Amino acid sequence: MAPRVVLVTGCSRFLGGHLAARFAANPEVERVIGVDTEPPPRDVLRRMGRAEFVRADIRNPLIAKVIATAQVDTVVHASLTANPAGPTGRTAMKEMNVIGTMQLLAACQKSPHVRKLVVKSTSAVYGSSSRDPAVFTEDMGPKDLPSSGYAKDAVEVEGYVRSFARRRPDVSVTALRFTNFIGPRIDTVLTRYFALPVVPTVLGYDARVQLLHSEDALAVLERATLRELPGVYNVGGDGVLLLSQAIRRAGRVNLRVPSPAVPSVGRLFRGARLVDFSPDQMRFLNWGRVVDTTLLKTEFGFTPRWTTRQAFDDYVSGRALSPVIDPELVASVERGVLGVAARFR
């Protein structure tokens, strides 16, 4: 049975806005409400069609009035973000992620109409460390509990969601632990990172990266909302890329930085407003992270359309990223080096 009234948080961002547009195009959904602190971009607002935009801050208890007045029966919490904005970005990000989730769940708990909750979480809850297993399954916890940033926010958010599920067993709760998003239309820390002409990596490390195409992410959120699929699911594309492989596929130059210099390089890029590296993101670039998606395919009933490699290649072609160094020049240098080596042998 399709939900009657759907509320989507974070509709000024890519996932929330385009998800609200999908629900608005579905005749089985009677009403769609998108909430955020600022309106969506004009193109997204046009796509949203009959969806209603409500300027509301989920950190404010007044969100309970929005849910109660509209008799919302399904809440999609898509505003959890890893992208701080402005000089107080990290503080505001934590408030929106953690305090906002607390207020939203409190509003859901009070409303007798709410019957379903879908939460956009992240595989960052597993952390990144040298002691990680080859793949994480949904029943595993982090080897080193995230101590700061987006990963710590996500751990706290999932804790509040579990508490809510215990208090309201009548509500169907789905938590989706997404791997890093990639695609030509979405803007994330990782898409900006791979667009840098010179991409800094940590000397001696080559992280395994598992990605998910942004269109697959929308499809998963839509399926979780329209069907009864409670539980926790890892969501990622098949296969992995080594960080060095991804950099080469994007035609970027790999700048290997010694570990002691990494904080300084991070501050340099953050100061130039190129990429905002947080400590948990730096750990991810050291160790990487891979999750098992068996439950996604067998119980949730979804197989991503794009593999990790295909999703990354679609991002590169969609952004029209051209090689920083001419591949023919690199090939000619390699041939010259090999020729010299052959003569010495």
Rosetta silent file (secondary structure, phi, psi, omega in degrees, C-alpha in Angstrom):
SEQUENCE: MAPRVVLVTGCSRFLGGHLAARFAANPEVERVIGVDTEPPPRDVLRRMGRAEFVRADIRNPLIAKVIATAQVDTVVHASLTANPAGPTGRTAMKEMNVIGTMQLLAACQKSPHVRKLVVKSTSAVYGSSSRDPAVFTEDMGPKDLPSSGYAKDAVEVEGYVRSFARRRPDVSVTALRFTNFIGPRIDTVLTRYFALPVVPTVLGYDARVQLLHSEDALAVLERATLRELPGVYNVGGDGVLLLSQAIRRAGRVNLRVPSPAVPSVGRLFRGARLVDFSPDQMRFLNWGRVVDTTLLKTEFGFTPRWTTRQAFDDYVSGRALSPVIDPELVASVERGVLGVAARFR
SCORE:     score description
SCORE:     0.000 S_00000001
   1 L     0.000  125.731 -177.976    0.000    0.000    0.000 S_00000001
   2 L   -71.106  146.553  176.661    1.470    3.339   -1.076 S_00000001
   3 L   -64.443  153.850 -177.933    1.862    6.044    1.551 S_00000001
   4 L   -91.589  -51.852  179.584   -0.765    8.784    1.544 S_00000001
   5 E  -124.914  118.684 -176.494    1.151   11.835    2.799 S_00000001
   6 E  -111.373  131.936  173.313    4.954   11.828    2.536 S_00000001
   7 E  -112.366  129.064 -178.525    7.288   14.332    4.186 S_00000001
   8 E  -117.985  123.724  176.481   10.880   14.555    2.880 S_00000001
   9 E   -88.717  157.581  177.220   13.584   16.410    4.793 S_00000001
  10 L    70.569   36.127 -173.946   16.560   18.086    3.114 S_00000001
  11 L   -77.247   -4.546  175.408   14.683   18.904   -0.106 S_00000001
  12 L   -83.595   -9.531  177.756   17.059   21.754   -1.022 S_00000001
  13 L   -99.565  172.490 -173.275   19.787   19.156   -1.655 S_00000001
  14 H   -56.769  -55.846 -173.196   20.066   16.708   -4.523 S_00000001
  15 H   -64.348  -49.524 -177.740   18.651   13.571   -2.885 S_00000001
  16 H   -62.351  -44.580 -178.371   15.802   15.195   -0.980 S_00000001
  17 H   -65.923  -47.152 -178.665   14.681   17.410   -3.862 S_00000001
  18 H   -71.909  -28.375  176.127   14.776   14.737   -6.555 S_00000001
  19 H   -69.292  -42.971  176.602   13.150   12.202   -4.235 S_00000001
  20 H   -60.272  -36.683  178.184   10.273   14.600   -3.563 S_00000001
  21 H   -64.292  -39.029  178.576    9.964   15.031   -7.347 S_00000001
  22 H   -64.570  -42.983  179.640    9.652   11.249   -7.801 S_00000001
  23 H   -66.079  -37.465 -179.775    6.903   11.019   -5.200 S_00000001
  24 H   -64.797  -29.122  179.774    5.086   13.993   -6.769 S_00000001
  25 L   -82.864   -5.686 -179.263    5.079   12.143  -10.103 S_00000001
  26 L   -94.232  112.469 -177.205    3.503    9.085   -8.467 S_00000001
  27 L   -65.768  -17.221 -179.467   -0.325    9.335   -8.643 S_00000001
  28 L   -76.313  -18.357  178.283   -0.689    6.851   -5.766 S_00000001
  29 L   -92.905  119.110 -174.213    0.855    9.366   -3.334 S_00000001
  30 L   -70.836  -41.132 -173.192   -1.791   11.931   -2.405 S_00000001
  31 E  -146.556  138.906  179.352    0.442   14.655   -0.991 S_00000001
  32 E  -126.559  127.891  179.756    4.180   15.359   -0.886 S_00000001
  33 E  -122.128  123.495  175.869    5.766   17.870    1.491 S_00000001
  34 E  -107.326  128.651 -179.352    9.427   18.864    1.234 S_00000001
  35 E  -119.502  145.038  174.363   10.991   20.694    4.164 S_00000001
  36 E  -170.154  170.130 -179.450   14.291   22.510    4.502 S_00000001
  37 L   -80.726  -14.981  177.306   15.760   25.723    5.846 S_00000001
  38 L  -142.059  153.626 -176.833   16.131   27.139    2.323 S_00000001
  39 L   -69.878  154.682  177.291   14.220   26.551   -0.927 S_00000001
  40 L   -66.776  160.342  173.105   15.482   24.060   -3.511 S_00000001
  41 L   -56.791  156.191 -174.276   17.268   25.323   -6.650 S_00000001
  42 H   -57.054  -42.155 -177.857   14.898   26.504   -9.390 S_00000001
  43 H   -65.497  -37.553  178.473   15.399   23.474  -11.617 S_00000001
  44 H   -69.705  -39.309  179.395   14.696   21.093   -8.709 S_00000001
  45 H   -61.988  -38.087  176.515   11.666   23.148   -7.652 S_00000001
  46 H   -65.570  -41.852  179.273   10.266   22.816  -11.170 S_00000001
  47 H   -63.173  -31.808 -176.621   10.842   19.065  -11.103 S_00000001
  48 L   -66.706  -18.053  174.084    9.019   18.811   -7.768 S_00000001
  49 L    53.566 -117.490 -175.067    5.774   19.760   -9.518 S_00000001
  50 L   -78.172   -5.435  177.775    2.831   19.399   -7.136 S_00000001
  51 L   -62.517  140.367 -178.913    5.091   18.758   -4.128 S_00000001
  52 E   -95.836  131.882  175.037    4.734   21.479   -1.501 S_00000001
  53 E   -96.985  129.838  176.728    7.800   23.210   -0.133 S_00000001
  54 E  -121.318  119.163  177.001    7.673   24.251    3.517 S_00000001
  55 E   -75.031  106.741 -176.673   10.499   26.372    4.877 S_00000001
  56 L  -148.969  145.138  178.222   11.072   24.688    8.228 S_00000001
  57 L  -103.605  117.614 -176.643   14.035   23.860   10.434 S_00000001
  58 L   -68.828  -10.541  175.014   13.842   20.325   11.788 S_00000001
  59 L   -75.282  -13.568 -178.271   15.912   21.495   14.780 S_00000001
  60 L   -95.309  134.559  179.714   12.864   23.497   15.841 S_00000001
  61 L   -58.163  -14.171 -179.892   10.035   21.744   17.725 S_00000001
  62 L   -65.249  -14.639  176.611    7.615   23.428   15.298 S_00000001
  63 H   -60.319  -26.438  177.980    8.330   20.574   12.869 S_00000001
  64 H   -64.150  -34.197  179.632    5.856   18.612   15.020 S_00000001
  65 H   -68.620  -38.915  178.555    3.130   21.059   13.973 S_00000001
  66 H   -61.395  -46.543 -177.930    3.920   20.498   10.287 S_00000001
  67 H   -66.702  -41.438 -177.870    3.681   16.711   10.695 S_00000001
  68 H   -70.823  -44.113 -176.641    0.516   16.845   12.798 S_00000001
  69 H   -64.038  -41.174 -178.283   -1.332   19.424   10.679 S_00000001
  70 H   -83.925   -5.474 -177.182   -0.673   17.584    7.399 S_00000001
  71 L    53.566   50.863 -179.681   -1.376   14.181    8.997 S_00000001
  72 L   -64.971  131.232  177.548    1.888   12.835    7.582 S_00000001
  73 L  -108.006  -14.168 -179.469    1.998    9.036    7.579 S_00000001
  74 E  -136.832  126.877  179.723    5.471    8.559    6.047 S_00000001
  75 E  -116.911  126.189  175.607    8.657   10.476    6.898 S_00000001
  76 E  -111.241  109.864 -177.065   11.798   10.225    4.771 S_00000001
  77 E   -93.343   93.613 -174.620   14.749   11.701    6.656 S_00000001
  78 L  -110.112   13.279 -172.797   17.183   12.509    3.837 S_00000001
  79 L   -95.996    0.068  176.473   18.944   15.545    5.298 S_00000001
  80 L   -60.253  123.786 -171.088   21.843   13.809    7.089 S_00000001
  81 L  -132.930  150.703  175.521   24.855   15.523    5.525 S_00000001
  82 L  -109.310    6.516 -173.994   28.647   15.380    5.475 S_00000001
  83 L  -108.475   93.912  176.182   29.023   18.752    3.749 S_00000001
  84 L   -69.798  146.734  179.868   29.519   21.640    6.191 S_00000001
  85 L  -126.831  138.039  176.506   28.847   25.091    4.763 S_00000001
  86 L    81.299  175.773 -176.055   30.227   28.453    5.865 S_00000001
  87 L   -65.551  -26.481  177.832   32.655   29.360    8.659 S_00000001
  88 L  -106.116   29.079 -172.842   30.539   27.614   11.322 S_00000001
  89 H   -57.345  -44.754 -175.405   29.798   24.687    9.022 S_00000001
  90 H   -66.433  -39.479  178.390   30.893   21.861   11.297 S_00000001
  91 H   -65.871  -46.576  179.970   28.876   23.157   14.258 S_00000001
  92 H   -64.667  -37.105  179.786   25.791   23.741   12.117 S_00000001
  93 H   -62.232  -45.018 -179.591   26.245   20.343   10.450 S_00000001
  94 H   -65.443  -40.917  179.395   26.264   18.531   13.796 S_00000001
  95 H   -62.386  -43.465 -179.109   23.245   20.469   15.001 S_00000001
  96 H   -67.320  -42.618 -177.821   21.298   19.652   11.847 S_00000001
  97 H   -68.214  -50.988 -171.433   22.334   15.992   11.854 S_00000001
  98 H   -90.420  -57.976 -179.209   21.929   15.188   15.544 S_00000001
  99 H   -63.912  -40.426  178.607   19.645   17.813   17.112 S_00000001
 100 H   -60.344  -42.894  178.956   17.534   17.919   13.949 S_00000001
 101 H   -64.129  -41.438  179.165   17.068   14.150   14.022 S_00000001
 102 H   -59.548  -46.310 -179.549   16.119   14.224   17.707 S_00000001
 103 H   -66.509  -38.924  179.763   13.438   16.854   17.114 S_00000001
 104 H   -64.722  -44.074  179.485   12.134   15.054   14.029 S_00000001
 105 H   -66.458  -35.841  176.632   11.864   11.735   15.863 S_00000001
 106 H   -63.006  -40.320  178.342   10.149   13.439   18.794 S_00000001
 107 H   -65.790  -40.486  178.296    7.601   14.873   16.357 S_00000001
 108 H   -64.826  -38.806 -178.149    7.068   11.446   14.770 S_00000001
 109 H   -64.653  -35.637 -178.201    6.636    9.841   18.170 S_00000001
 110 H   -74.945  -26.592 -173.543    3.877   12.301   19.110 S_00000001
 111 L   -84.356  124.908  177.961    1.943   11.876   15.878 S_00000001
 112 L   -75.702  -10.452 -176.369   -0.554    8.998   15.781 S_00000001
 113 L   -85.948  -25.183 -175.685   -0.620    9.228   11.974 S_00000001
 114 L   -67.793  126.485 -178.987    3.042    8.333   11.307 S_00000001
 115 L  -123.236  -12.503 -178.180    3.341    4.720   10.169 S_00000001
 116 E  -147.563  140.585  176.711    6.676    4.623    8.354 S_00000001
 117 E  -132.889  125.579  176.355   10.136    6.162    8.805 S_00000001
 118 E  -117.386  125.957 -175.403   12.949    5.898    6.243 S_00000001
 119 E  -118.071  125.278  173.165   16.372    7.177    7.301 S_00000001
 120 E   -81.225  104.074  176.767   19.272    7.966    4.988 S_00000001
 121 E  -106.843 -159.845 -174.272   22.273    6.797    6.999 S_00000001
 122 E  -149.753  150.407  175.101   25.828    6.031    5.917 S_00000001
 123 H   -70.673   -6.688  176.364   28.382    3.236    5.915 S_00000001
 124 H   -62.310  -16.000  177.596   30.630    5.708    7.754 S_00000001
 125 H   -62.414  -21.105  178.802   29.101    4.272   10.964 S_00000001
 126 H   -81.111  -10.104 -178.255   31.568    1.381   10.528 S_00000001
 127 L    72.760 -173.135  175.836   34.516    3.785   10.729 S_00000001
 128 L  -147.075  121.208  179.520   37.819    3.301    8.909 S_00000001
 129 L  -156.883  171.187 -179.928   40.884    1.723   10.476 S_00000001
 130 L   -70.674  -13.931 -177.369   43.705   -0.729    9.902 S_00000001
 131 L   -98.067    6.545 -177.628   41.768   -3.369   11.869 S_00000001
 132 L   -66.627  149.054  173.012   38.693   -3.349    9.614 S_00000001
 133 L   -72.544  170.518  179.441   37.445   -6.597    8.057 S_00000001
 134 L   -60.595  -41.567  176.088   37.501   -7.051    4.288 S_00000001
 135 L  -139.290  149.105  176.558   33.761   -6.263    4.184 S_00000001
 136 E   -99.902  132.927  170.309   31.270   -5.042    6.770 S_00000001
 137 L  -101.723  166.015 -172.848   27.905   -6.743    7.220 S_00000001
 138 L   -61.572  -23.871 -177.194   24.933   -5.044    8.867 S_00000001
 139 L   -88.885    1.359  179.948   25.444   -6.861   12.183 S_00000001
 140 L   -91.516  153.125  173.353   29.023   -5.599   12.594 S_00000001
 141 L  -112.157  172.752  179.780   30.142   -2.566   14.545 S_00000001
 142 L   -69.616  145.056  174.852   33.182   -0.343   14.023 S_00000001
 143 L   -72.754  -35.132  172.989   36.588   -1.597   15.145 S_00000001
 144 L  -126.877  112.069 -175.800   37.397    1.949   16.195 S_00000001
 145 L   -60.416  127.423  178.115   34.325    3.988   17.120 S_00000001
 146 L   -54.631  132.470 -173.981   34.228    7.266   15.120 S_00000001
 147 L  -104.709   -6.274 -177.832   35.199   10.081   17.483 S_00000001
 148 L  -162.247  169.572  170.987   34.227   13.136   15.438 S_00000001
 149 H    71.105 -160.433 -175.649   32.562   14.527   12.341 S_00000001
 150 H   -57.322  -42.053 -178.591   29.919   13.039   10.084 S_00000001
 151 H   -60.977  -44.216  178.637   30.678    9.437   11.090 S_00000001
 152 H   -65.160  -40.485  176.917   30.091   10.202   14.787 S_00000001
 153 H   -57.396  -45.195 -177.157   26.894   12.081   13.908 S_00000001
 154 H   -64.111  -39.066  177.416   25.631    9.050   11.981 S_00000001
 155 H   -61.374  -44.125  178.988   26.354    6.692   14.893 S_00000001
 156 H   -65.026  -43.119 -179.669   24.360    8.965   17.225 S_00000001
 157 H   -59.962  -46.003  179.855   21.526    9.315   14.723 S_00000001
 158 H   -63.547  -33.520  176.332   21.191    5.542   14.337 S_00000001
 159 H   -62.964  -43.114  178.083   21.119    5.214   18.118 S_00000001
 160 H   -66.687  -36.101  179.047   18.190    7.641   18.326 S_00000001
 161 H   -65.390  -41.928  177.590   16.423    5.820   15.481 S_00000001
 162 H   -62.674  -40.644  178.484   16.730    2.481   17.326 S_00000001
 163 H   -64.118  -40.497  177.721   15.309    4.079   20.477 S_00000001
 164 H   -61.174  -43.403 -178.935   12.418    5.502   18.469 S_00000001
 165 H   -61.715  -34.373  177.917   11.698    2.053   16.973 S_00000001
 166 H   -70.436  -37.854 -178.601   11.489    0.586   20.489 S_00000001
 167 H   -75.545  -30.245 -179.538    9.104    3.324   21.642 S_00000001
 168 L  -124.347   72.493 -178.573    6.933    3.093   18.522 S_00000001
 169 L   -64.090  -14.373  178.903    6.900   -0.579   17.467 S_00000001
 170 L   -79.107   -9.485 -179.305    3.869    0.203   15.287 S_00000001
 171 L   -96.442  130.304  176.315    6.063    2.303   12.956 S_00000001
 172 E   -79.186  120.107 -175.459    7.965    0.540   10.146 S_00000001
 173 E  -116.290  127.161  177.090   11.577    1.802   10.309 S_00000001
 174 E  -122.957  125.192  176.541   14.133    1.411    7.504 S_00000001
 175 E  -114.553  127.123 -176.131   17.740    2.580    7.870 S_00000001
 176 E  -113.535  114.298 -179.166   19.890    2.679    4.730 S_00000001
 177 E   -93.352   92.318 -175.980   23.670    2.720    5.171 S_00000001
 178 E   -79.134  142.906  166.908   24.858    4.231    1.908 S_00000001
 179 L   -77.602 -178.865 -176.836   28.415    4.077    0.621 S_00000001
 180 E   -64.029  135.187  179.395   29.853    7.274   -0.883 S_00000001
 181 E   -79.522  147.564  174.637   27.724    8.810   -3.618 S_00000001
 182 E  -146.769  155.285  178.738   29.118    9.539   -7.068 S_00000001
 183 L   156.593  163.036 -176.368   27.554   10.757  -10.298 S_00000001
 184 L   -72.204  -18.915 -173.955   27.532   13.637  -12.751 S_00000001
 185 L  -104.223  -13.654 -175.038   24.673   15.507  -11.030 S_00000001
 186 L  -100.099  146.443 -179.698   25.500   15.245   -7.331 S_00000001
 187 L  -114.294  115.993  178.608   27.938   17.449   -5.419 S_00000001
 188 L  -136.657  173.865  175.553   29.826   15.836   -2.518 S_00000001
 189 H   -58.476  -39.264 -176.497   33.220   16.051   -0.859 S_00000001
 190 H   -71.606  -38.647  178.565   34.306   13.051   -2.938 S_00000001
 191 H   -66.351  -35.104  177.007   33.143   14.463   -6.308 S_00000001
 192 H   -72.125  -33.951  179.688   35.051   17.680   -5.579 S_00000001
 193 H   -62.822  -48.829 -178.153   38.071   15.672   -4.453 S_00000001
 194 H   -74.486  -12.145  176.994   38.347   13.707   -7.698 S_00000001
 195 H   -86.954   -9.606  177.878   37.823   16.892   -9.741 S_00000001
 196 L   -64.056  139.320  176.686   41.008   18.472   -8.321 S_00000001
 197 L   -60.395  -41.225  177.116   43.781   18.667  -10.949 S_00000001
 198 E  -117.104  117.509 -173.697   46.243   17.368   -8.368 S_00000001
 199 E  -102.639  114.859  179.995   44.704   14.873   -5.935 S_00000001
 200 E   -76.122  134.464  172.889   46.512   14.450   -2.598 S_00000001
 201 E  -130.308  166.444 -177.209   46.757   10.937   -1.158 S_00000001
 202 E   -88.949  125.293 -178.691   48.606    9.582    1.859 S_00000001
 203 L   -57.652  127.871  178.312   52.004    8.112    1.046 S_00000001
 204 L    93.314   -1.287 -178.979   52.036    4.351    1.625 S_00000001
 205 L  -125.810  146.745  176.283   48.237    3.899    1.521 S_00000001
 206 L  -146.027   87.614 -171.024   45.870    2.963   -1.291 S_00000001
 207 L   -65.463  146.609  170.782   42.320    2.779    0.043 S_00000001
 208 E   -87.003  126.901 -174.353   39.628    0.482   -1.365 S_00000001
 209 E  -118.409  127.316  175.184   36.660    2.629   -2.372 S_00000001
 210 L  -112.774  129.060 -172.586   33.103    1.390   -2.901 S_00000001
 211 E  -121.338  163.579  176.243   30.743    3.855   -4.569 S_00000001
 212 E  -135.278  128.026  177.613   27.033    4.195   -5.330 S_00000001
 213 E   -64.752  139.708 -177.366   25.581    6.080   -8.275 S_00000001
 214 H   -60.192  -31.222  178.533   23.285    8.890   -7.142 S_00000001
 215 H   -69.732  -35.692  174.549   20.461    7.553   -9.352 S_00000001
 216 H   -65.656  -37.316  178.305   20.692    4.170   -7.603 S_00000001
 217 H   -61.522  -42.616  177.719   20.516    5.994   -4.263 S_00000001
 218 H   -63.014  -41.990 -179.483   17.273    7.685   -5.334 S_00000001
 219 H   -63.250  -39.382  179.727   15.835    4.353   -6.497 S_00000001
 220 H   -66.819  -45.283  179.079   16.647    2.692   -3.156 S_00000001
 221 H   -62.674  -39.752  178.732   15.075    5.513   -1.126 S_00000001
 222 H   -64.611  -43.996 -179.688   11.978    5.437   -3.327 S_00000001
 223 H   -63.963  -42.692 -179.774   11.618    1.663   -2.973 S_00000001
 224 H   -62.494  -31.006 -177.905   12.060    1.824    0.808 S_00000001
 225 H   -80.073  -39.329 -173.959    9.294    4.444    1.004 S_00000001
 226 H   -85.882  -14.090 -178.741    6.754    2.799   -1.259 S_00000001
 227 L  -123.282  166.408  177.883    7.145   -0.751    0.104 S_00000001
 228 L   -91.701   96.016 -176.920    7.221   -2.406    3.512 S_00000001
 229 L  -135.515   63.036 -178.425   10.933   -3.157    3.953 S_00000001
 230 L   -68.154  153.923  177.751   11.858   -2.533    7.594 S_00000001
 231 E   130.480 -174.481  179.293   15.397   -3.171    8.785 S_00000001
 232 E  -113.840  130.647 -176.427   18.972   -1.991    8.284 S_00000001
 233 E  -133.910  133.470  167.702   20.572   -2.369    4.864 S_00000001
 234 E   -76.667  138.940 -179.048   24.008   -1.679    3.427 S_00000001
 235 E  -131.686  114.932  179.219   23.688    0.040    0.052 S_00000001
 236 L  -161.067  159.732  177.355   26.607    0.167   -2.402 S_00000001
 237 L   -74.659  156.808  177.358   27.571   -0.699   -5.942 S_00000001
 238 L   -67.999  146.719  175.723   29.223   -4.006   -6.769 S_00000001
 239 L    81.144  171.453  179.341   33.013   -4.088   -6.850 S_00000001
 240 L  -137.402  163.375  170.569   35.650   -1.665   -5.596 S_00000001
 241 E  -125.101  139.401  167.141   38.268    0.708   -6.952 S_00000001
 242 E   -71.978  148.367 -178.686   41.617    1.429   -5.410 S_00000001
 243 H   -55.880  -41.363 -179.876   42.024    5.141   -4.774 S_00000001
 244 H   -64.738  -36.630  177.315   44.979    5.252   -7.159 S_00000001
 245 H   -64.253  -43.171 -179.668   42.900    3.544   -9.876 S_00000001
 246 H   -62.843  -41.045 -179.900   40.101    6.074   -9.484 S_00000001
 247 H   -63.484  -41.657  177.735   42.532    8.978   -9.751 S_00000001
 248 H   -65.885  -40.324 -179.289   43.994    7.548  -12.956 S_00000001
 249 H   -65.388  -27.774  178.076   40.533    6.926  -14.436 S_00000001
 250 L   -85.161   -5.252  179.851   39.681   10.576  -13.765 S_00000001
 251 L    73.192   24.095 -179.013   42.872   11.708  -15.497 S_00000001
 252 L   -93.714  169.580  176.570   44.122   13.451  -12.358 S_00000001
 253 E  -101.212  127.157 -178.635   47.640   13.688  -10.962 S_00000001
 254 E   -86.118  116.699  177.211   48.255   11.718   -7.749 S_00000001
 255 E  -103.442  105.599 -178.047   50.195   13.754   -5.165 S_00000001
 256 E   -84.024  119.732 -174.322   51.469   11.372   -2.479 S_00000001
 257 E  -110.246  130.107  175.608   51.827   13.254    0.800 S_00000001
 258 L   -60.204  145.252 -175.569   53.760   11.918    3.836 S_00000001
 259 H   -50.474  -44.365 -179.048   51.477   11.323    6.824 S_00000001
 260 H   -61.526  -24.250 -177.541   52.927   14.138    8.986 S_00000001
 261 H   -90.569   -7.066 -175.332   52.144   16.668    6.240 S_00000001
 262 H   -60.353  -46.773  179.501   48.539   15.557    5.688 S_00000001
 263 H   -57.963  -39.067 -179.942   46.940   17.954    8.257 S_00000001
 264 H   -66.639  -41.769  178.324   48.734   20.926    6.698 S_00000001
 265 H   -64.159  -40.885  178.101   47.646   19.921    3.194 S_00000001
 266 H   -60.658  -42.234  178.419   44.071   19.486    4.440 S_00000001
 267 H   -65.711  -36.857  179.277   44.108   23.006    5.933 S_00000001
 268 H   -62.208  -48.104 -179.562   45.526   24.374    2.672 S_00000001
 269 H   -68.096  -36.189  178.562   42.726   22.880    0.571 S_00000001
 270 H   -68.080  -40.562  178.722   40.114   23.879    3.147 S_00000001
 271 H   -64.496  -34.777  178.227   41.439   27.450    3.251 S_00000001
 272 L   -82.473    1.889  178.830   41.304   27.663   -0.540 S_00000001
 273 L    57.687   37.351  176.997   37.681   26.379   -0.359 S_00000001
 274 L   -91.136  -59.489  177.662   38.497   23.509   -2.694 S_00000001
 275 L  -142.418  134.404  179.941   37.669   20.490   -0.523 S_00000001
 276 L   -97.174   96.741 -179.224   36.800   20.448    3.171 S_00000001
 277 L   -84.372  122.985  173.483   38.619   17.414    4.595 S_00000001
 278 L   -98.064  163.707  179.866   37.421   16.300    8.029 S_00000001
 279 H   -57.412  -39.190 -179.737   39.416   13.839   10.180 S_00000001
 280 H   -70.318  -30.569  175.550   36.979   10.984    9.472 S_00000001
 281 H   -70.250  -35.346  177.137   37.215   11.672    5.735 S_00000001
 282 H   -67.033  -37.443  176.742   40.992   11.572    5.959 S_00000001
 283 H   -64.555  -37.719  177.716   40.794    8.183    7.718 S_00000001
 284 H   -62.884  -39.771  179.411   38.564    6.969    4.888 S_00000001
 285 H   -71.683  -18.290  173.644   41.173    8.071    2.338 S_00000001
 286 H   -78.829  -52.442 -167.398   43.759    6.099    4.335 S_00000001
 287 H  -109.266  -24.257 -176.384   41.912    2.828    4.819 S_00000001
 288 E    72.900 -172.247 -179.840   38.789    2.909    2.672 S_00000001
 289 E  -168.115  135.756  178.592   35.677    0.880    3.457 S_00000001
 290 L  -133.472  135.686 -178.755   33.729   -1.929    1.758 S_00000001
 291 E  -118.388  153.364  176.778   30.301   -3.258    2.764 S_00000001
 292 L   -85.678  132.206 -177.111   28.440   -6.477    2.015 S_00000001
 293 L  -114.623   26.072 -179.801   25.210   -5.904    0.062 S_00000001
 294 H   -60.575  -45.133 -179.704   23.730   -9.407    0.214 S_00000001
 295 H   -63.414  -36.402  178.562   20.706   -8.268    2.257 S_00000001
 296 H   -58.233  -41.227 -176.137   20.078   -5.430   -0.188 S_00000001
 297 H   -82.320  -38.612 -173.458   19.755   -7.920   -3.035 S_00000001
 298 H   -88.064  -44.878 -175.936   18.026  -10.817   -1.275 S_00000001
 299 L   -96.388  -41.440  179.688   15.703   -9.205    1.304 S_00000001
 300 L   -77.476  -28.723  176.915   15.342   -5.627    0.061 S_00000001
 301 L    79.818   34.695 -178.903   15.082   -6.847   -3.541 S_00000001
 302 L  -136.303  131.999  172.548   17.339   -4.302   -5.224 S_00000001
 303 L  -117.874  120.380 -178.710   20.504   -4.665   -7.292 S_00000001
 304 L   -54.892  140.983 -179.874   22.243   -1.372   -8.193 S_00000001
 305 L   -69.363  -37.726 -178.194   22.214   -0.605  -11.899 S_00000001
 306 L  -103.882  135.854  167.873   25.786    0.741  -11.825 S_00000001
 307 L   -75.804  172.417  177.102   28.817   -1.043  -10.399 S_00000001
 308 H   -56.134  -46.067 -178.206   31.386    1.037   -8.516 S_00000001
 309 H   -66.707  -42.955 -179.830   33.536    1.308  -11.651 S_00000001
 310 H   -65.120  -39.669  178.968   30.618    2.130  -13.939 S_00000001
 311 H   -63.489  -41.850 -179.629   29.322    4.774  -11.527 S_00000001
 312 H   -67.000  -41.972  179.370   32.743    6.396  -11.337 S_00000001
 313 H   -64.510  -35.449  177.506   33.174    6.360  -15.120 S_00000001
 314 H   -66.312  -37.197  175.480   29.724    7.942  -15.531 S_00000001
 315 H   -62.237  -46.004 -178.016   30.810   10.704  -13.131 S_00000001
 316 H   -63.188  -46.728 -178.626   34.007   11.306  -15.123 S_00000001
 317 H   -71.415  -37.771 -179.669   32.232   11.423  -18.493 S_00000001
 318 H   -67.517  -33.370  177.037   29.268   13.402  -17.159 S_00000001
 319 L   -86.995   -3.068 -179.339   31.546   16.046  -15.632 S_00000001
 320 L    53.235   46.859  177.995   33.676   16.026  -18.819 S_00000001
 321 L   -75.221  116.966  179.023   36.859   15.652  -16.777 S_00000001
 322 L   -96.923  147.197 -179.118   39.769   15.838  -19.225 S_00000001
 323 L   -56.833  135.864  177.949   43.187   14.398  -18.346 S_00000001
 324 L   -67.204  -38.471  178.069   45.500   16.904  -16.671 S_00000001
 325 L  -115.486  134.180 -178.635   48.460   15.345  -18.485 S_00000001
 326 L   -57.584  122.078 -179.728   48.164   14.125  -22.076 S_00000001
 327 H   -57.521  -33.153  179.180   47.958   10.301  -21.978 S_00000001
 328 H   -65.324  -36.280  177.919   50.053   10.115  -25.161 S_00000001
 329 H   -65.796  -43.589  178.264   52.825   12.052  -23.432 S_00000001
 330 H   -61.342  -43.984 -178.955   52.725    9.656  -20.478 S_00000001
 331 H   -63.539  -39.784 -179.798   52.774    6.659  -22.836 S_00000001
 332 H   -67.335  -37.872  177.216   55.746    8.036  -24.776 S_00000001
 333 H   -64.796  -43.371  179.306   57.697    8.656  -21.562 S_00000001
 334 H   -61.499  -41.504  178.879   56.914    5.112  -20.391 S_00000001
 335 H   -63.332  -39.077  179.034   58.093    3.700  -23.740 S_00000001
 336 H   -65.053  -43.213 -179.889   61.306    5.709  -23.483 S_00000001
 337 H   -64.218  -43.831  179.869   62.014    4.514  -19.948 S_00000001
 338 H   -64.819  -36.684  178.363   61.328    0.901  -20.899 S_00000001
 339 H   -64.903  -42.738  177.958   63.589    1.255  -23.953 S_00000001
 340 H   -63.133  -43.279  179.833   66.461    2.572  -21.839 S_00000001
 341 H   -62.576  -38.473  179.515   65.964   -0.205  -19.323 S_00000001
 342 H   -64.571  -38.135  179.661   65.976   -2.811  -22.117 S_00000001
 343 H   -66.011  -38.521  179.581   69.300   -1.496  -23.458 S_00000001
 344 H   -67.508  -32.318  178.300   70.903   -1.724  -20.003 S_00000001
 345 L   -68.523    0.000    0.000   69.706   -5.324  -19.667 S_00000001
